[in-house]
Each structure stands twice: as structure tokens, then as C-alpha cells.
Amino acid sequence: MERNRAPLPLVLGGGGMLGRALFRRIEVVHPQSIGATRAEIDITDRFRLEAEVERLRPTVIVNCAAFTDVDGCEVDADLARRVNAEGAENVARAAALAGCRLIHLSTDYVFDGTARRPYVEADGVSPISEYGRSKLRGEESVARACPDHAIVRSAWLYGEGRRNFVDTIRLRLTEGGVLRVVEDQVGSPTWVEDLAAAIERLITVDYRGVVHFANAGSCSRYEMALAIRDATGAHGTRLEPVGTDQAGRLARRPAYSALDTTLYTRLTGDRPRPWQEALAGYLQATAGRGAMDA
């Protein structure tokens, strides 16, 4: 990154759930920031991407662009590879050519889920789904192609603008009857607004490598659904815990993928707030809008 220039961030994937939240936040601090949707800059089009980066001259690129449909990646592994692996490499090469910093977003799904304590950055990776494998290949490409990089792994994202677990559960809780929710997947739920704030801090941190960010603590999908029910007061629907094998999903999910954020706190001085507090904040901020979003 050009140290003598004021930060000029370029957010790729600016039309997505995280990209929108991030751009809203950083343009307040850095008014010249640029948010690009897929229609404006497609990371699978290497030459257009490089031309746009050369034209815009950012000091830092934040790559939020990804194919995140976990089951969809099983159906179309080629698309997952082109976006999550080759697209990430294209971004890394463009950043390196421009001499700017790259912050690349990745996932807890690079782990196999066999751990019994939160994963740290140095833990071995062994993804069990096409989504996880494509994201891991993206991480490896970024590390090879762009010296000035930070790879930010996060988990279980929810927020406005895209179908997500929280809004789906909130809507289903208004319908009555029985709602079956997986109880044997444990992870770190993360509100995209908190992740966006973390990325904003990391933009100016002189660190190269992998760093984890998620809201503090961990829970199962079922425990998270209970928290949503209690926070919304929607007790007309009975929640029933089930195993992953009863969920009927195409892709395998890690049974345990909670993330340790000690390194993030050491780098930034910021301690992620508990997932329960973040969830309550999201539910309050979007009260009355969740059903439409889901």
C-alpha cells in the first residue's frame, strides 16, 4: 500500500450483504471509498478487473465477492472454483500489480469440524465441502500472489439484504406448528455490521496473514433459534432439535467451527462482543423488516 496516500478503499462484492454493510461504514471515514457490485467489477474477468484497479488506484482492496451458497457449490463446483478460487487469485494479482493492500474474506468452512476448542489461525485446514475447498484454494492463491494481504475468516454471517438463518427462523416462528432446527452444528454467529467494523480497523493495521473475526462465544443452530424465539417473544411455534443427517442438505457442514479471535484483539485492541448481544442488536434494528428479508 502506498503509505504516503490517504486510504482509498475499493470494496469488491459491494452489492452483497457484507459488502453493503462495509461500504456504508468506511465511506463515512474515507469519503473517497469505492463500492463495486459484480455488474461493475466481475472478479472472474481478470483483464477488466486489472484495468479497473489501475484506473481507480485504490490503496486497499477488500474482496467480499464470493459464491456463498454452500449447497449451490456442490451443484456447481465449477462456478465455485471460478469465483472463490480463480476470482480470488485475479483480485490478488490485480492488487499486487497496483502495489496496494488486499483484505480477502474467507470462512470457517475451511476447517473439518473435528476440533473441540475454537480454531486458531495456525490450525490445520481440511474442508469437507466444495464451498470450503474453493475458499481454501482462494486463500492459498491470495497468499501466493499478493505479498501485502490479510485473510479474514469469519463465520455464520447474518444481516440485512440477503436471506440468512436469523431472518428465516424469525419468519418461521410466526407460522406456528413445529420448526425442526439442527442441534449438532456449533459455530460462532456473526452480525455483518460487527464484521464490517472489524475490517475497517484491519484496513490500517500492518499485518500480513490470516486473522479470525467472529462475535464472541459459540452455540448450536438450535440454541441460536431458541435465542431468536426468546428475543422476539414468538412462542407459538415449537422448536424441535434434530441431527444434521435429518436436515436434508446437499453439502456437509463442519460439526464444530467456532473461531478464536485472540489474534484479532491483539492486533486491534478491540474485543468482539458476545454473539447474544450482537443478535439482540440485529433483531432490534430490523424489527418488523425480518419477514420481508427472509
N, C-alpha and C positions, 0 to 999 in steps of 0.2 A: 504494500500500500504506500502511496505517496505521502510521506509523513508531513510534508510542508503544505498540504492541502487540507481544507476543512473536509470532514467526512461527507461523501456524497454516495449514499447507499442506493443500490439497484435491487429491488425485490422481484425475483422471478417467481411465477406462480401467484401473481398478485390478485388473481380472481378467486383463489381458494379460501378456505376457512381461516387458515393461519396467515396466508399472505395478506388478506384484507386487514386482519387484526394488527399485524405487524406494521403495515404501511400507515394505518391511522395513527399509530403510536409514534413512529420515528419521524413522520413528516412534521410533527409539532416541534421536535428538537432540531431536525435537519430539514428545513423547508424546501430544499432543492432535491429531496429524495424522489426516486422514480419507482413507480409500481407498474409492472408489465404483466398483462394477462397472457395466456397461451396464444391467443389470437395475435397479440402484438409481438411477442418473442417466444417462439416454439423451441424448446431446448433440444428437440430431436433434429432440428435443422441447423447443422453445425455452422455453415457458412453465413447464413442470415444472423445467427447468434453472434458470431465473431464480429460481423460488420456493425451490428447494433451496439455491442460493447465498445468497439473502437469509436463509434460516433458519440456515444453518451458519456464516455470517460468517467465511469464510477470509480470511487476509491475502494469500495467494498461491494461485493455481490452476495446477496442472501438467496440461496436456492431453496425455495419452498415448493417448487414444481415436482410433482410425483404422481404416479398411478398408485393410489392408496386403497383401492377396492381389493381386499385380501382374497376373497373368493374369486373375484374377477381376474386376478393374476393367475389363478390356477387354470381358468378357462382360456386365457390369452397370455400365455407365458412369453410370447414374442413381443407383445406390446409392453409387458412389464420390463423385459430386458431393454427395449429401445428407450423407454422413458427413464426408468430408475437406474439403469446401469450405463448405457451408452449416452443418454442425455446428461447424466451427472458428469461423465467424462468430458463431454462437449463443453459444459459450463466451466469445468476446471481448466481446460486448455485455454478457453477464452480469457479467464481470469489471469492465468499465467502470462499469456501474450500481452495483456494490458498492464501487467505489473500491479494488480490490485488484490486485495484480500478476498478470500471466499469463506463464507459460512454456509455449510451444507447441512440440511436437515435429514436425520435418519431415525431409526426406530428401535424399540426394544425387541422387535421380532427377528433381529439378527441372532438372538440367543435361543437355545433349545428348550429352556424352561425347566431344567433339571436342578437348578440351584435351590438352596434352602435359606439363602440370605440375599439381600439386594445386590444386584450386579454392579460391579465397579468397571471402570473403563478398560482395565487390563485383563478382564476375564476373557476366556476363550469364546469365540463365536462359532455357532453351528446351527444355522437357520433350518427350520423344518417345513417351510412353505416357499412357494415361488416368490411371493412378496418379499419375504425375509432374504431369500437368496439374491434377488435382484437388487435389493437395497444394500446388501453387503458388497456386491460387486461394484455398486456405485461408490461406497465408502473407499474401497481399495483403489478405484480409479482416481478419485479426488486426491487421496494421499500421494499417489504417484505423480499426478500431472500438475498439481499446484502446490508449491512449497509453502505459501502463506495461507494456510487453511485451518479452519476449526470445524469439526464434525460434531453436530449437536444431536444426540439421541434423546428422544422423548417417548411418551407412551400414552395410550388410551386417550387421545385428544377429543375434546368436545368444545363446541362453541357455536356461534350464530352463523347461518349461511349455508350449512351443509347437514344432511341427515347424520345423526350421531346417536350413540347409545342413550345419552341423557334425555334427549327430546323424544326418542322412540318410547322409552319407558314412561316418561311423563304423559305422553298421549295415551298409551295403552292403559295406564292407571285410571283413566276417565271412562273406560269402556265396560268396567265390571267383569265378573267372571274370574277365571284363573289365568294368571300370567306365569309361564314357566321361564326361569332365569338360571343360567349356568352358575354353579357354585364352585367348580373345581378349576377355574382360571383366576389367578391372583396377579394383580398388577398395580400400577401407580396412575390413577386417573389424573388428568392434567387439563386445566382450562387454558385454551389458546391465548387468552389475554395475559396470563401469567407467563406462558412460554414466550410470547412476544416481548414482554418486559425483560425477560432473561436474555433474549437475543439482542435487544437494544444495548444492554450492558456489555455483552460479549463483543459487540462491534468495535469497541475501543480498548479491549483487553489484548495485550500482546501475548497470545498463547497459540500454539500450534499442536493439533492432535484432536483426540476425541474427548468430549465432555458430556456428562449426563445432566439433563434437567427434567424434573417432574415435580408435581406437588408432593409434599411430604407424606409418608406413610403408604400403606397398601391395603387393598381389600379385594374381595372376590366380586365378580359381576353381580352376584346375588346380594351381597352386602351393600353394594352401591345402589342397587334397586330399592332396597329397604330404606336407605338414607333419603332417596328421592321421594319415596312414599311418605316418610315421616315429615320431610320438609314441606311437602305440598299439601299434606293432610288428606290425600286421596286414598282413603282406606276401603273404598268399595270394591277393590279388586284384590283377590287373594294371590300372594306371591308363592310360587312353588319352586323349591330348588331342584335342579336336575344336573346330570352329568353332561360333559361335553359330547359324549357319544350319543346323547339324545337330542342334541341341538340341530342336527341335520345340516351341518355346514360342510362345504367342499374342502376348505383348507384346514390343515392342522394349526392350532394355536398353542403357544407356549403355556404350559400349566402354571408357571411362575415366571414373571418378568419384571418384578419391582426393580427400580433403579436407585442406586446410591448416588446422592448428589453432593457428597463431601467436597469433591474437587471443584465443582461449580462455586460453592460457598467460599472456598479458599481463594479462588480467582477473583471473585466479585465482591465479597463481603456480604452478599445477600443470602438469606436463608429462606428456601421455599416454604410457603405457608402450607398447613395441613390440607389434604385433599377435601376433607369435610368442609372446611372454611371456604375453599375455592368453589366447591359445588354449591354451597348455600348462596354465595355471591352471584353465581351464574343464574341460579333459579330465581333469585330476587330480581336481577337485572332484566330477565326475559319473561317475567310472569305475564301470562296472557298471550305470549307470542310463540311458546314452545310447540303447541299443537300444529301451527302452520308450518313451522320449520321442519317438523318431523315428517 
